[in-house]
Amino acid sequence: MCGRLSQYRGIHDFVAVLNIPDALINHVGDTPLARYNAAPTTALAILHQHEQRLYADNLRWGWRPHWARDRAAPINARVEKVVHGPFFRAIWRHRLIVPVDNWFEWVDGPDKSRQPWLIHRLDHQPVFCAAIGQFPTPGSEPREDDGFVIITADSEGGLLDLHDRRPIVLSAEGAREWLDPATPLERAEQMLLFEGLGSEAFEWHKVGKAVGNSRNQGAELIEVVG
Protein backbone atom coordinates (compact mmCIF):
# COMPACT_ATOMS: atom_id res chain seq x y z
CA MET A 1 0.00 0.00 0.00
CA CYS A 2 1.36 3.35 -0.99
CA GLY A 3 1.40 6.15 1.54
CA ARG A 4 -1.22 8.52 0.21
CA LEU A 5 -4.98 8.77 0.79
CA SER A 6 -7.98 11.13 0.80
CA GLN A 7 -10.32 12.25 3.58
CA TYR A 8 -12.53 14.89 2.05
CA ARG A 9 -16.05 14.32 3.39
CA GLY A 10 -16.99 15.45 6.91
CA ILE A 11 -16.49 13.24 9.97
CA HIS A 12 -20.26 13.11 10.53
CA ASP A 13 -20.68 11.60 7.05
CA PHE A 14 -18.30 8.80 8.00
CA VAL A 15 -19.90 8.23 11.40
CA ALA A 16 -23.45 8.16 10.00
CA VAL A 17 -22.59 5.04 7.99
CA LEU A 18 -21.31 3.29 11.13
CA ASN A 19 -24.74 3.76 12.75
CA ILE A 20 -23.39 3.89 16.31
CA PRO A 21 -26.21 5.22 18.48
CA ASP A 22 -24.19 7.05 21.15
CA ALA A 23 -23.32 10.70 20.58
CA LEU A 24 -19.96 11.38 18.96
CA ILE A 25 -17.25 13.12 20.98
CA ASN A 26 -15.92 15.19 18.11
CA HIS A 27 -12.48 16.79 18.28
CA VAL A 28 -11.97 17.23 14.53
CA GLY A 29 -14.71 19.74 13.69
CA ASP A 30 -17.93 19.70 11.70
CA THR A 31 -16.73 20.99 8.33
CA PRO A 32 -15.56 18.74 5.47
CA LEU A 33 -12.06 17.44 6.11
CA ALA A 34 -10.98 18.40 2.55
CA ARG A 35 -7.77 16.33 2.63
CA TYR A 36 -7.50 15.17 -0.96
CA ASN A 37 -3.84 14.19 -0.81
CA ALA A 38 -2.88 13.19 2.74
CA ALA A 39 0.68 11.98 3.25
CA PRO A 40 2.44 10.16 6.10
CA THR A 41 3.38 12.15 9.24
CA THR A 42 0.33 14.41 8.80
CA ALA A 43 -2.52 14.34 11.31
CA LEU A 44 -5.60 12.53 10.02
CA ALA A 45 -9.06 12.06 11.45
CA ILE A 46 -9.42 8.73 13.25
CA LEU A 47 -12.22 7.05 15.19
CA HIS A 48 -11.76 5.12 18.44
CA GLN A 49 -14.00 3.96 21.24
CA HIS A 50 -13.55 4.32 24.99
CA GLU A 51 -16.05 2.97 27.50
CA GLN A 52 -18.71 2.68 24.80
CA ARG A 53 -18.28 6.30 23.63
CA LEU A 54 -17.10 7.03 20.10
CA TYR A 55 -14.36 9.64 19.71
CA ALA A 56 -13.10 11.46 16.61
CA ASP A 57 -9.56 12.80 17.00
CA ASN A 58 -6.69 13.95 14.84
CA LEU A 59 -3.69 11.63 15.03
CA ARG A 60 -0.36 11.49 13.21
CA TRP A 61 -0.01 8.86 10.49
CA GLY A 62 3.01 6.85 11.60
CA TRP A 63 4.18 5.25 14.85
CA ARG A 64 7.15 3.43 16.28
CA PRO A 65 7.98 2.15 19.78
CA HIS A 66 10.27 4.24 21.96
CA TRP A 67 13.10 1.71 21.62
CA ALA A 68 13.18 1.90 17.79
CA ARG A 69 14.51 5.43 17.34
CA ASP A 70 17.05 4.20 14.80
CA ARG A 71 14.40 3.78 12.09
CA ALA A 72 11.66 5.82 10.50
CA ALA A 73 8.20 5.47 11.99
CA PRO A 74 6.23 2.89 9.95
CA ILE A 75 2.92 4.02 8.49
CA ASN A 76 1.60 0.50 7.84
CA ALA A 77 1.75 -2.81 9.70
CA ARG A 78 1.63 -6.20 8.00
CA VAL A 79 -1.13 -8.36 9.39
CA GLU A 80 1.33 -11.26 9.49
CA LYS A 81 3.43 -9.39 12.07
CA VAL A 82 1.07 -7.07 13.89
CA VAL A 83 -0.53 -9.66 16.18
CA HIS A 84 2.43 -11.71 17.36
CA GLY A 85 5.49 -9.62 16.52
CA PRO A 86 7.25 -7.55 19.20
CA PHE A 87 7.33 -4.27 17.28
CA PHE A 88 3.61 -3.48 17.59
CA ARG A 89 2.93 -5.32 20.85
CA ALA A 90 2.46 -2.12 22.83
CA ILE A 91 -0.41 -0.89 20.63
CA TRP A 92 -2.06 -4.13 19.48
CA ARG A 93 -4.88 -3.61 21.99
CA HIS A 94 -5.46 0.00 20.91
CA ARG A 95 -7.74 -0.40 17.91
CA LEU A 96 -9.00 2.43 15.75
CA ILE A 97 -10.54 3.08 12.36
CA VAL A 98 -9.13 5.43 9.75
CA PRO A 99 -12.14 6.48 7.66
CA VAL A 100 -11.09 7.52 4.16
CA ASP A 101 -12.68 8.18 0.80
CA ASN A 102 -9.95 6.54 -1.26
CA TRP A 103 -6.26 5.71 -1.40
CA PHE A 104 -3.67 5.96 -4.16
CA GLU A 105 -1.17 3.55 -5.71
CA TRP A 106 1.55 4.13 -8.29
CA VAL A 107 2.24 1.69 -11.15
CA ASP A 108 5.34 1.70 -13.34
CA GLY A 109 4.46 2.40 -16.96
CA PRO A 110 6.17 1.08 -20.12
CA ASP A 111 8.07 4.36 -20.45
CA LYS A 112 9.37 3.99 -16.86
CA SER A 113 7.12 6.80 -15.65
CA ARG A 114 4.88 6.13 -12.66
CA GLN A 115 1.12 6.36 -13.14
CA PRO A 116 -1.01 7.11 -10.07
CA TRP A 117 -4.29 5.25 -9.59
CA LEU A 118 -7.13 6.07 -7.21
CA ILE A 119 -8.93 3.18 -5.46
CA HIS A 120 -12.34 3.60 -3.83
CA ARG A 121 -15.35 1.48 -2.97
CA LEU A 122 -17.56 0.50 -5.87
CA ASP A 123 -20.62 1.81 -4.01
CA HIS A 124 -18.79 5.04 -3.02
CA GLN A 125 -19.32 4.29 0.67
CA PRO A 126 -16.58 5.23 3.18
CA VAL A 127 -13.48 3.07 3.31
CA PHE A 128 -13.00 1.95 6.94
CA CYS A 129 -9.33 0.99 7.32
CA ALA A 130 -8.42 -1.17 10.31
CA ALA A 131 -5.61 0.42 12.29
CA ILE A 132 -3.90 0.43 15.68
CA GLY A 133 -2.10 3.22 17.45
CA GLN A 134 -1.08 5.16 20.49
CA PHE A 135 -3.48 7.94 21.38
CA PRO A 136 -4.69 9.75 24.50
CA THR A 137 -7.72 8.39 26.28
CA PRO A 138 -10.11 10.77 28.09
CA GLY A 139 -8.35 12.35 31.04
CA SER A 140 -4.83 11.67 29.74
CA GLU A 141 -2.45 14.05 27.98
CA PRO A 142 -1.19 13.63 24.40
CA ARG A 143 2.34 12.27 24.00
CA GLU A 144 4.98 13.35 21.54
CA ASP A 145 5.11 9.89 19.95
CA ASP A 146 1.36 9.38 19.55
CA GLY A 147 0.43 8.00 16.14
CA PHE A 148 -1.15 5.14 14.20
CA VAL A 149 -0.42 2.52 11.55
CA ILE A 150 -2.84 1.08 9.00
CA ILE A 151 -2.91 -2.72 8.90
CA THR A 152 -2.27 -4.27 5.47
CA ALA A 153 -2.60 -7.68 3.83
CA ASP A 154 -1.57 -9.26 0.54
CA SER A 155 -3.53 -7.92 -2.41
CA GLU A 156 -5.84 -10.17 -4.38
CA GLY A 157 -7.78 -10.07 -7.63
CA GLY A 158 -7.45 -6.94 -9.72
CA LEU A 159 -5.88 -4.97 -6.88
CA LEU A 160 -2.77 -7.10 -7.28
CA ASP A 161 -2.11 -5.30 -10.58
CA LEU A 162 -1.76 -2.02 -8.70
CA HIS A 163 0.21 -3.08 -5.62
CA ASP A 164 1.09 -6.26 -3.75
CA ARG A 165 -0.31 -4.89 -0.46
CA ARG A 166 -3.71 -3.42 0.40
CA PRO A 167 -5.23 -1.87 3.51
CA ILE A 168 -7.58 -4.16 5.40
CA VAL A 169 -10.95 -2.51 4.85
CA LEU A 170 -13.87 -3.52 7.05
CA SER A 171 -17.59 -3.24 6.40
CA ALA A 172 -19.56 -0.86 8.61
CA GLU A 173 -20.61 -3.82 10.77
CA GLY A 174 -17.02 -5.03 10.98
CA ALA A 175 -15.77 -1.55 11.84
CA ARG A 176 -18.22 -1.31 14.74
CA GLU A 177 -17.01 -4.65 16.08
CA TRP A 178 -13.35 -3.69 15.60
CA LEU A 179 -13.87 -0.47 17.56
CA ASP A 180 -15.76 -2.12 20.40
CA PRO A 181 -13.41 -2.53 23.42
CA ALA A 182 -15.37 -5.67 24.36
CA THR A 183 -14.25 -7.46 21.18
CA PRO A 184 -11.67 -10.09 22.29
CA LEU A 185 -8.17 -9.93 20.83
CA GLU A 186 -8.61 -13.38 19.27
CA ARG A 187 -11.73 -12.18 17.47
CA ALA A 188 -9.95 -9.02 16.28
CA GLU A 189 -7.19 -11.16 14.78
CA GLN A 190 -9.77 -13.34 13.02
CA MET A 191 -11.38 -10.24 11.51
CA LEU A 192 -8.06 -9.08 10.09
CA LEU A 193 -7.27 -12.46 8.58
CA PHE A 194 -10.65 -13.36 7.12
CA GLU A 195 -13.11 -10.47 7.03
CA GLY A 196 -11.51 -7.64 5.07
CA LEU A 197 -13.42 -6.61 1.95
CA GLY A 198 -12.25 -8.32 -1.24
CA SER A 199 -11.15 -6.67 -4.46
CA GLU A 200 -14.66 -7.03 -5.90
CA ALA A 201 -15.80 -4.29 -3.50
CA PHE A 202 -13.54 -1.70 -5.16
CA GLU A 203 -12.92 0.05 -8.43
CA TRP A 204 -10.00 2.17 -9.58
CA HIS A 205 -9.05 4.72 -12.20
CA LYS A 206 -6.07 6.75 -13.33
CA VAL A 207 -5.56 10.23 -11.93
CA GLY A 208 -3.22 13.06 -12.81
CA LYS A 209 0.42 12.97 -11.74
CA ALA A 210 0.01 16.13 -9.66
CA VAL A 211 -1.03 13.88 -6.77
CA GLY A 212 2.60 12.81 -6.53
CA ASN A 213 3.41 16.11 -4.80
CA SER A 214 1.83 16.09 -1.34
CA ARG A 215 1.70 19.89 -1.35
CA ASN A 216 -0.96 19.70 -4.07
CA GLN A 217 -4.52 19.62 -2.73
CA GLY A 218 -7.95 19.94 -4.28
CA ALA A 219 -10.78 17.94 -5.81
CA GLU A 220 -9.10 17.91 -9.22
CA LEU A 221 -6.59 15.37 -7.85
CA ILE A 222 -9.23 12.63 -7.70
CA GLU A 223 -10.69 13.20 -11.16
CA VAL A 224 -10.41 10.53 -13.84
CA VAL A 225 -7.80 11.03 -16.55
CA GLY A 226 -7.64 9.16 -19.83
C-alpha positions in Angstrom: 0.0 0.0 0.0 1.4 3.3 -1.0 1.4 6.2 1.5 -1.2 8.5 0.2 -5.0 8.8 0.8 -8.0 11.1 0.8 -10.3 12.3 3.6 -12.5 14.9 2.0 -16.0 14.3 3.4 -17.0 15.4 6.9 -16.5 13.2 10.0 -20.3 13.1 10.5 -20.7 11.6 7.0 -18.3 8.8 8.0 -19.9 8.2 11.4 -23.4 8.2 10.0 -22.6 5.0 8.0 -21.3 3.3 11.1 -24.7 3.8 12.7 -23.4 3.9 16.3 -26.2 5.2 18.5 -24.2 7.0 21.2 -23.3 10.7 20.6 -20.0 11.4 19.0 -17.3 13.1 21.0 -15.9 15.2 18.1 -12.5 16.8 18.3 -12.0 17.2 14.5 -14.7 19.7 13.7 -17.9 19.7 11.7 -16.7 21.0 8.3 -15.6 18.7 5.5 -12.1 17.4 6.1 -11.0 18.4 2.6 -7.8 16.3 2.6 -7.5 15.2 -1.0 -3.8 14.2 -0.8 -2.9 13.2 2.7 0.7 12.0 3.2 2.4 10.2 6.1 3.4 12.1 9.2 0.3 14.4 8.8 -2.5 14.3 11.3 -5.6 12.5 10.0 -9.1 12.1 11.5 -9.4 8.7 13.2 -12.2 7.0 15.2 -11.8 5.1 18.4 -14.0 4.0 21.2 -13.6 4.3 25.0 -16.1 3.0 27.5 -18.7 2.7 24.8 -18.3 6.3 23.6 -17.1 7.0 20.1 -14.4 9.6 19.7 -13.1 11.5 16.6 -9.6 12.8 17.0 -6.7 14.0 14.8 -3.7 11.6 15.0 -0.4 11.5 13.2 0.0 8.9 10.5 3.0 6.8 11.6 4.2 5.3 14.9 7.2 3.4 16.3 8.0 2.1 19.8 10.3 4.2 22.0 13.1 1.7 21.6 13.2 1.9 17.8 14.5 5.4 17.3 17.1 4.2 14.8 14.4 3.8 12.1 11.7 5.8 10.5 8.2 5.5 12.0 6.2 2.9 9.9 2.9 4.0 8.5 1.6 0.5 7.8 1.7 -2.8 9.7 1.6 -6.2 8.0 -1.1 -8.4 9.4 1.3 -11.3 9.5 3.4 -9.4 12.1 1.1 -7.1 13.9 -0.5 -9.7 16.2 2.4 -11.7 17.4 5.5 -9.6 16.5 7.2 -7.5 19.2 7.3 -4.3 17.3 3.6 -3.5 17.6 2.9 -5.3 20.8 2.5 -2.1 22.8 -0.4 -0.9 20.6 -2.1 -4.1 19.5 -4.9 -3.6 22.0 -5.5 0.0 20.9 -7.7 -0.4 17.9 -9.0 2.4 15.7 -10.5 3.1 12.4 -9.1 5.4 9.7 -12.1 6.5 7.7 -11.1 7.5 4.2 -12.7 8.2 0.8 -9.9 6.5 -1.3 -6.3 5.7 -1.4 -3.7 6.0 -4.2 -1.2 3.5 -5.7 1.5 4.1 -8.3 2.2 1.7 -11.2 5.3 1.7 -13.3 4.5 2.4 -17.0 6.2 1.1 -20.1 8.1 4.4 -20.5 9.4 4.0 -16.9 7.1 6.8 -15.6 4.9 6.1 -12.7 1.1 6.4 -13.1 -1.0 7.1 -10.1 -4.3 5.2 -9.6 -7.1 6.1 -7.2 -8.9 3.2 -5.5 -12.3 3.6 -3.8 -15.3 1.5 -3.0 -17.6 0.5 -5.9 -20.6 1.8 -4.0 -18.8 5.0 -3.0 -19.3 4.3 0.7 -16.6 5.2 3.2 -13.5 3.1 3.3 -13.0 2.0 6.9 -9.3 1.0 7.3 -8.4 -1.2 10.3 -5.6 0.4 12.3 -3.9 0.4 15.7 -2.1 3.2 17.4 -1.1 5.2 20.5 -3.5 7.9 21.4 -4.7 9.8 24.5 -7.7 8.4 26.3 -10.1 10.8 28.1 -8.3 12.4 31.0 -4.8 11.7 29.7 -2.4 14.0 28.0 -1.2 13.6 24.4 2.3 12.3 24.0 5.0 13.3 21.5 5.1 9.9 20.0 1.4 9.4 19.5 0.4 8.0 16.1 -1.1 5.1 14.2 -0.4 2.5 11.6 -2.8 1.1 9.0 -2.9 -2.7 8.9 -2.3 -4.3 5.5 -2.6 -7.7 3.8 -1.6 -9.3 0.5 -3.5 -7.9 -2.4 -5.8 -10.2 -4.4 -7.8 -10.1 -7.6 -7.4 -6.9 -9.7 -5.9 -5.0 -6.9 -2.8 -7.1 -7.3 -2.1 -5.3 -10.6 -1.8 -2.0 -8.7 0.2 -3.1 -5.6 1.1 -6.3 -3.8 -0.3 -4.9 -0.5 -3.7 -3.4 0.4 -5.2 -1.9 3.5 -7.6 -4.2 5.4 -10.9 -2.5 4.9 -13.9 -3.5 7.1 -17.6 -3.2 6.4 -19.6 -0.9 8.6 -20.6 -3.8 10.8 -17.0 -5.0 11.0 -15.8 -1.5 11.8 -18.2 -1.3 14.7 -17.0 -4.7 16.1 -13.4 -3.7 15.6 -13.9 -0.5 17.6 -15.8 -2.1 20.4 -13.4 -2.5 23.4 -15.4 -5.7 24.4 -14.2 -7.5 21.2 -11.7 -10.1 22.3 -8.2 -9.9 20.8 -8.6 -13.4 19.3 -11.7 -12.2 17.5 -9.9 -9.0 16.3 -7.2 -11.2 14.8 -9.8 -13.3 13.0 -11.4 -10.2 11.5 -8.1 -9.1 10.1 -7.3 -12.5 8.6 -10.6 -13.4 7.1 -13.1 -10.5 7.0 -11.5 -7.6 5.1 -13.4 -6.6 1.9 -12.2 -8.3 -1.2 -11.1 -6.7 -4.5 -14.7 -7.0 -5.9 -15.8 -4.3 -3.5 -13.5 -1.7 -5.2 -12.9 0.0 -8.4 -10.0 2.2 -9.6 -9.0 4.7 -12.2 -6.1 6.7 -13.3 -5.6 10.2 -11.9 -3.2 13.1 -12.8 0.4 13.0 -11.7 0.0 16.1 -9.7 -1.0 13.9 -6.8 2.6 12.8 -6.5 3.4 16.1 -4.8 1.8 16.1 -1.3 1.7 19.9 -1.4 -1.0 19.7 -4.1 -4.5 19.6 -2.7 -8.0 19.9 -4.3 -10.8 17.9 -5.8 -9.1 17.9 -9.2 -6.6 15.4 -7.9 -9.2 12.6 -7.7 -10.7 13.2 -11.2 -10.4 10.5 -13.8 -7.8 11.0 -16.5 -7.6 9.2 -19.8 
